[in-house]
C-alpha cells in the first residue's frame, strides 16, 4: 500500500503556517520553506560576494550558485545549460521573445486561456515584426480547454510558435502537453512555449518527457524564493540569440537570457526545495496529488451541489484532470460581496478578479470586470481547512 501523505509533517517546514491566517491564495504565491529562509539568511551572512573570485569566500559563493543551478535543472529533468533564472516568468518570457527571430510571414498561435505573461510578449513581437497571430480558444464558457483537436485547424506550414498553459491559473484544468507538443511538432520548425506556473506546485515535471521547446514556472509558487525559471531545450538554443554583452559568453541559456537576473542568494536556496521532496520525488508528488484530490473534492462537492454556484473549469475532482485551483461565481451575487463576507467572519485568505488572465475572462468566458472568486490550495492545506471554508461559504450563501 502506498504511504499516505503526512500533512502535519509537511506543515512543520513552513513557519507562516503557525499564524492564524489560512492561506487559500497559493496560486498567487506559496508559503516558503524554513530551510529556504535559513539558506538565504546564511548566504547573505557568510558568502555575499560577487562570484568568480579566487579567494575562499568567492569560491564558496560560486559553488553555492552552481549547486543551485544544478538542483533547479534536476527539478525538471534538464541540465544547467538549458535553464535561466530571473525575477519573474513575465520577465523571462519577455527576454525570450526578444531573443527569437521569426522569418517573414511567420504565424504565432496564442492561447486565450493563458496568463498575460505568455501572451503579451508574443503580441508585441508580432506587432513590431508584422507577424500573424492566430488565437486558440474554446467555445465552452464554463469549462474551456486546450486540445490537439482544436489546435490542428490553426496550424499551417507558416506556424513558427505555439504558446499555451499547462494549467490555467483560473480553471485548474490539466492540459495534455505531451499530445499538444507532438501536434505542434508535426510542423517543421514550429516551437512550443508552455507556461507551467499553475501546474508546477502540484506535480513533478519532466520537460524531456513532455517534449516542449520552452517551459517556464515560478519558484515562489513552489515553496521557494521569489524568482522564476525558463527552460529551453538544447536543440533549440541556436534559435535563441544572446541578449548579453558582446564580449560575454553565450554558450548557455543563462548566458543568453539571464542579464544578471539570477539573484545569488535566492539561487543558492533552490537545493532546499528539491531536498524537501525527498529521495524519491516521484513518490512524494504522487502522495501530494492524492492529498490534494481530497482537498479539491471537499470544495467541489459543495460547489457542484449548489444551484446558485457556477464552477469554472473542470468540475470533476480527479487528480488526473485538475489541480486545486478552483474558481467559481454565485448567481445574483457579486464576487466582491461574497469575498468580503467570507473574510469578514473567518481567517480564509483568497481573492477575486481576473488574475492576469483577462483575455480568458473577457473573450472566452464572457465575465464582467469583477471576474471570479478563486481559492487555490496546495499540499500543506488540510481537509479540516477545506471543510471549514465550505461551512463559512455555505453560511454566507444562505443569507439573503
VMD Tcl script that draws the C-alpha trace (Angstrom):
set ca {
  {0.00 0.00 0.00}
  {1.29 3.47 -0.90}
  {2.36 5.60 2.03}
  {-0.21 8.26 2.99}
  {0.75 11.92 2.83}
  {1.71 13.35 6.22}
  {0.30 16.87 6.13}
  {1.36 17.65 9.69}
  {4.99 16.82 8.88}
  {4.78 18.97 5.76}
  {3.33 21.93 7.64}
  {6.16 21.83 10.16}
  {8.50 23.08 7.42}
  {6.55 26.32 6.88}
  {6.84 28.95 9.64}
  {3.98 31.04 8.22}
  {1.53 28.22 8.91}
  {1.89 28.84 12.64}
  {-0.12 32.04 12.22}
  {-3.92 32.37 12.29}
  {-4.27 33.13 8.58}
  {-5.44 30.24 6.40}
  {-3.74 30.53 3.03}
  {-6.13 29.80 0.17}
  {-4.38 32.12 -2.31}
  {-1.42 29.87 -3.04}
  {-1.66 30.25 -6.82}
  {-0.50 33.82 -6.25}
  {2.48 32.61 -4.24}
  {3.05 29.76 -1.83}
  {4.47 29.98 1.64}
  {8.23 29.47 1.92}
  {10.10 26.55 3.41}
  {12.01 27.26 6.61}
  {15.06 25.66 5.01}
  {14.88 28.13 2.14}
  {14.62 31.07 4.55}
  {17.64 29.79 6.52}
  {19.64 29.25 3.34}
  {19.04 32.82 2.15}
  {20.00 34.20 5.56}
  {23.16 32.10 5.72}
  {24.21 33.13 2.23}
  {23.82 36.83 3.00}
  {25.61 36.47 6.34}
  {28.55 34.40 5.18}
  {29.01 34.28 1.37}
  {27.60 37.53 0.00}
  {30.24 38.39 -2.61}
  {30.44 38.53 -6.38}
  {31.04 35.14 -7.96}
  {34.25 34.22 -9.71}
  {36.68 35.34 -7.04}
  {39.75 33.22 -6.38}
  {39.65 33.92 -2.63}
  {37.96 31.48 -0.24}
  {34.56 33.15 0.16}
  {34.41 33.90 -3.56}
  {34.93 30.21 -4.34}
  {32.25 29.22 -1.85}
  {29.77 31.71 -3.34}
  {30.39 30.35 -6.83}
  {29.96 26.79 -5.61}
  {26.64 27.55 -3.92}
  {25.32 29.27 -7.03}
  {26.37 26.34 -9.24}
  {24.70 23.88 -6.89}
  {21.53 25.96 -7.09}
  {21.55 25.85 -10.89}
  {22.16 22.11 -10.86}
  {19.28 21.50 -8.44}
  {16.94 23.74 -10.44}
  {17.72 21.86 -13.64}
  {17.36 18.48 -11.94}
  {13.91 19.51 -10.68}
  {12.59 19.39 -14.26}
  {14.94 16.70 -15.68}
  {17.09 19.18 -17.58}
  {20.77 20.17 -17.43}
  {22.04 23.54 -16.13}
  {22.88 24.99 -19.53}
  {19.21 24.58 -20.56}
  {17.80 26.88 -17.87}
  {17.84 30.55 -16.95}
  {16.68 32.07 -13.67}
  {15.14 35.52 -13.32}
  {12.86 37.77 -11.33}
  {9.56 36.55 -12.79}
  {8.06 34.40 -15.51}
  {6.76 37.60 -17.09}
  {10.31 38.96 -17.37}
  {11.78 35.72 -18.69}
  {9.08 35.42 -21.36}
  {9.85 38.99 -22.45}
  {13.54 38.16 -22.67}
  {12.82 35.03 -24.69}
  {10.55 36.79 -27.16}
  {13.19 39.46 -27.75}
  {15.84 36.82 -28.42}
  {13.98 34.82 -31.08}
  {13.97 35.59 -34.79}
  {10.93 34.84 -36.93}
  {11.00 34.65 -40.75}
  {8.68 37.00 -42.66}
  {5.19 35.56 -42.88}
  {5.52 33.60 -39.64}
  {2.37 32.72 -37.70}
  {2.15 32.64 -33.91}
  {-0.68 30.67 -32.26}
  {-1.54 32.09 -28.84}
  {-3.87 30.55 -26.28}
  {-6.63 32.75 -24.91}
  {-6.64 30.65 -21.74}
  {-3.22 31.91 -20.67}
  {-1.90 34.36 -18.12}
  {-0.85 37.53 -19.92}
  {2.81 36.65 -19.25}
  {2.67 34.14 -22.12}
  {0.61 36.37 -24.41}
  {1.80 39.99 -24.27}
  {5.42 39.36 -25.34}
  {4.30 37.49 -28.44}
  {1.65 40.09 -29.30}
  {4.28 42.81 -29.11}
  {6.74 40.87 -31.26}
  {4.02 40.13 -33.81}
  {3.07 43.80 -33.95}
  {6.61 45.15 -34.33}
  {7.68 42.48 -36.84}
  {4.43 42.27 -38.80}
  {3.74 38.63 -37.95}
  {0.34 36.92 -37.96}
  {-1.40 35.95 -34.71}
  {-3.93 33.13 -34.57}
  {-5.94 32.86 -31.36}
  {-6.54 29.44 -29.81}
  {-9.60 29.41 -27.57}
  {-12.71 27.41 -26.74}
  {-16.44 27.70 -27.26}
  {-17.15 26.32 -23.77}
  {-17.60 29.32 -21.48}
  {-17.56 27.40 -18.19}
  {-15.00 24.68 -18.82}
  {-12.77 25.82 -21.69}
  {-9.89 23.50 -22.54}
  {-6.99 23.34 -24.96}
  {-6.81 20.15 -27.02}
  {-4.82 18.91 -30.03}
  {-8.10 18.68 -31.92}
  {-8.81 22.41 -31.58}
  {-5.18 23.26 -32.32}
  {-4.84 21.32 -35.57}
  {-7.05 23.61 -37.72}
  {-4.88 26.58 -36.71}
  {-1.60 25.01 -37.78}
  {-0.06 25.71 -41.16}
  {3.32 25.50 -42.84}
  {3.92 29.07 -41.58}
  {3.40 28.21 -37.88}
  {6.54 29.17 -36.01}
  {5.43 29.23 -32.37}
  {2.54 27.98 -30.23}
  {2.13 29.41 -26.71}
  {-0.15 27.79 -24.16}
  {-0.61 26.98 -20.49}
  {-0.13 23.62 -18.80}
  {-2.81 24.54 -16.27}
  {-4.81 27.76 -16.26}
  {-4.43 29.84 -13.10}
  {-8.21 30.35 -13.24}
  {-9.53 26.95 -14.29}
  {-7.15 24.44 -12.72}
  {-7.69 22.01 -15.61}
  {-4.63 19.99 -16.66}
  {-3.88 20.06 -20.38}
  {-2.19 17.18 -22.21}
  {1.03 18.98 -23.02}
  {2.73 15.90 -24.46}
  {-0.06 15.46 -27.00}
  {-0.04 19.18 -27.77}
  {3.76 19.14 -28.24}
  {3.50 16.19 -30.62}
  {0.86 18.06 -32.61}
  {2.92 21.26 -32.78}
  {5.97 19.36 -33.97}
  {4.14 17.96 -36.98}
  {5.02 21.34 -38.49}
  {8.76 21.50 -39.27}
  {10.41 24.29 -37.28}
  {7.40 25.02 -35.07}
  {8.17 25.58 -31.36}
  {6.01 25.15 -28.24}
  {6.27 27.58 -25.30}
  {4.44 26.47 -22.15}
  {3.54 28.44 -19.03}
  {3.71 25.93 -16.18}
  {3.31 28.36 -13.29}
  {-0.04 26.99 -12.06}
  {0.98 23.35 -12.61}
  {4.46 23.18 -11.05}
  {3.37 23.46 -7.38}
  {1.25 20.32 -7.72}
  {3.06 17.76 -9.88}
  {6.56 16.64 -10.77}
  {7.98 17.96 -14.03}
  {9.90 16.16 -16.77}
  {10.40 18.53 -19.67}
  {12.04 15.83 -21.76}
  {9.02 13.55 -21.45}
  {6.69 16.45 -22.27}
  {8.62 17.23 -25.44}
  {8.37 21.01 -25.01}
  {10.77 23.55 -26.51}
  {10.28 26.18 -23.78}
  {8.79 25.82 -20.31}
  {8.55 28.42 -17.52}
  {7.40 28.48 -13.91}
  {7.89 30.46 -10.71}
  {9.85 29.11 -7.75}
  {7.97 31.40 -5.38}
  {4.85 29.35 -6.10}
  {6.75 26.11 -5.49}
  {7.66 26.79 -1.84}
  {10.89 28.57 -2.72}
  {12.40 32.02 -3.23}
  {10.84 34.85 -5.24}
  {12.33 34.02 -8.62}
  {11.35 32.15 -11.76}
  {12.86 29.79 -14.30}
  {12.73 29.24 -18.04}
  {13.82 26.06 -19.80}
  {14.84 25.86 -23.45}
  {15.67 22.50 -24.98}
  {19.31 22.37 -26.02}
  {18.34 21.56 -29.61}
  {16.53 24.91 -29.84}
  {19.42 27.04 -28.49}
  {20.66 28.09 -31.95}
  {17.30 29.86 -32.38}
  {17.89 31.93 -29.21}
  {20.14 34.94 -29.75}
  {22.12 36.34 -26.85}
  {20.88 39.49 -25.11}
  {24.13 39.77 -23.18}
  {27.18 41.94 -23.71}
  {29.07 41.11 -26.90}
  {32.23 40.16 -25.01}
  {30.49 37.74 -22.64}
  {29.98 34.02 -23.16}
  {26.82 32.84 -24.92}
  {27.08 29.08 -24.51}
  {24.23 28.55 -22.05}
  {20.67 29.82 -21.75}
  {21.76 31.75 -18.64}
  {24.46 33.44 -20.76}
  {21.94 34.35 -23.44}
  {18.90 35.49 -21.44}
  {19.96 35.92 -17.81}
  {21.09 39.55 -17.88}
  {22.46 39.05 -14.35}
  {18.92 38.44 -13.10}
  {19.55 35.19 -11.22}
  {19.85 36.55 -7.70}
  {22.72 34.75 -5.95}
  {21.24 34.11 -2.51}
  {17.90 33.00 -3.95}
  {19.52 30.65 -6.45}
  {21.62 29.12 -3.68}
  {18.43 28.24 -1.76}
  {16.85 26.11 -4.50}
  {18.52 22.85 -3.39}
  {16.42 23.14 -0.23}
  {13.21 22.93 -2.27}
  {14.48 19.87 -4.10}
  {15.63 18.25 -0.84}
  {12.18 18.82 0.70}
  {10.71 16.44 -1.88}
  {12.90 13.64 -0.55}
  {14.97 10.86 -2.05}
  {12.07 9.71 -4.24}
  {10.41 12.87 -5.59}
  {8.05 10.90 -7.85}
  {6.60 9.11 -4.82}
  {6.31 12.38 -2.92}
  {4.48 14.05 -5.80}
  {2.12 11.07 -6.03}
  {1.23 11.41 -2.34}
  {0.76 15.15 -2.78}
  {-1.58 14.60 -5.73}
  {-3.66 12.13 -3.73}
  {-3.91 14.52 -0.79}
  {-4.81 17.48 -2.98}
  {-7.52 15.43 -4.66}
  {-9.18 15.06 -1.25}
  {-8.98 18.81 -0.69}
  {-10.50 19.77 -4.03}
  {-13.19 17.11 -3.73}
  {-14.44 18.60 -0.46}
  {-14.81 22.05 -2.04}
  {-16.04 20.94 -5.45}
  {-18.64 18.59 -3.99}
  {-20.26 21.54 -2.25}
  {-19.91 23.98 -5.16}
  {-21.33 21.45 -7.63}
  {-24.28 20.76 -5.33}
  {-25.34 24.41 -5.07}
  {-27.56 25.50 -7.93}
  {-26.64 29.13 -7.38}
  {-22.92 28.45 -7.94}
  {-21.15 28.25 -11.29}
  {-17.86 26.33 -11.25}
  {-15.37 27.49 -13.85}
  {-13.03 24.79 -15.08}
  {-13.14 21.04 -14.59}
  {-15.98 20.06 -12.24}
  {-14.52 16.60 -11.65}
  {-12.21 16.42 -8.62}
  {-9.99 13.73 -10.14}
  {-6.26 14.37 -9.71}
  {-5.82 13.28 -13.33}
  {-7.99 16.14 -14.58}
  {-7.26 19.13 -12.37}
  {-5.25 20.74 -9.57}
  {-6.84 22.55 -6.59}
  {-7.04 25.95 -8.24}
  {-10.80 26.40 -8.05}
  {-12.74 29.36 -9.47}
  {-16.45 29.99 -9.20}
  {-19.20 32.58 -9.28}
  {-22.50 32.97 -7.47}
  {-25.60 33.88 -9.46}
  {-27.08 37.16 -8.34}
  {-24.15 37.97 -6.04}
  {-21.05 39.97 -6.82}
  {-17.69 38.29 -6.33}
  {-16.54 41.15 -4.11}
  {-19.58 40.84 -1.84}
  {-19.08 37.10 -1.31}
  {-15.35 37.57 -0.78}
  {-15.79 40.25 1.85}
  {-18.48 38.35 3.74}
  {-16.42 35.16 3.92}
  {-13.31 37.01 5.00}
  {-15.29 39.12 7.46}
  {-16.17 36.06 9.53}
  {-13.14 33.80 9.00}
  {-9.36 33.63 8.54}
  {-9.54 32.34 4.96}
  {-7.32 34.37 2.65}
  {-8.36 34.24 -1.02}
  {-9.19 36.69 -3.79}
  {-11.43 37.63 -6.66}
  {-10.57 39.16 -10.02}
  {-9.04 38.19 -13.36}
  {-5.63 37.14 -12.01}
  {-3.87 38.42 -15.16}
  {-5.86 36.01 -17.34}
  {-8.07 38.82 -18.56}
  {-8.43 37.61 -22.14}
  {-9.77 34.31 -20.82}
  {-12.39 36.05 -18.69}
  {-13.32 38.65 -21.30}
  {-13.11 36.80 -24.61}
  {-13.80 33.18 -23.71}
  {-15.86 33.17 -20.51}
  {-17.66 36.48 -21.10}
  {-17.44 37.62 -17.48}
  {-17.54 41.14 -16.17}
  {-14.89 43.26 -14.52}
  {-15.27 41.54 -11.15}
  {-14.05 38.26 -12.59}
  {-14.19 35.10 -10.50}
  {-13.79 34.00 -6.91}
  {-10.69 31.82 -6.64}
  {-9.45 29.53 -3.90}
  {-6.12 27.83 -4.56}
  {-4.88 25.13 -2.24}
  {-1.61 23.21 -2.03}
  {-0.34 20.18 -0.15}
  {0.11 21.92 3.20}
  {-3.56 22.80 3.36}
  {-5.72 20.39 5.34}
  {-9.02 18.64 4.91}
  {-10.23 20.49 8.01}
  {-9.42 23.82 6.35}
  {-11.27 22.81 3.18}
  {-14.31 21.71 5.18}
  {-14.16 24.90 7.25}
  {-14.18 27.01 4.11}
  {-17.24 25.16 2.82}
  {-19.02 25.74 6.13}
  {-18.41 29.50 6.06}
  {-19.26 29.83 2.38}
  {-22.49 27.88 2.91}
  {-23.47 30.26 5.71}
  {-22.76 33.31 3.54}
  {-24.70 31.99 0.57}
  {-27.67 31.07 2.78}
  {-28.09 34.73 3.68}
  {-30.45 36.78 1.56}
}
mol new
graphics top color blue
foreach p $ca { graphics top sphere $p radius 0.5 }
foreach p [lrange $ca 0 end-1] q [lrange $ca 1 end] { graphics top cylinder $p $q radius 0.2 }
display resetview
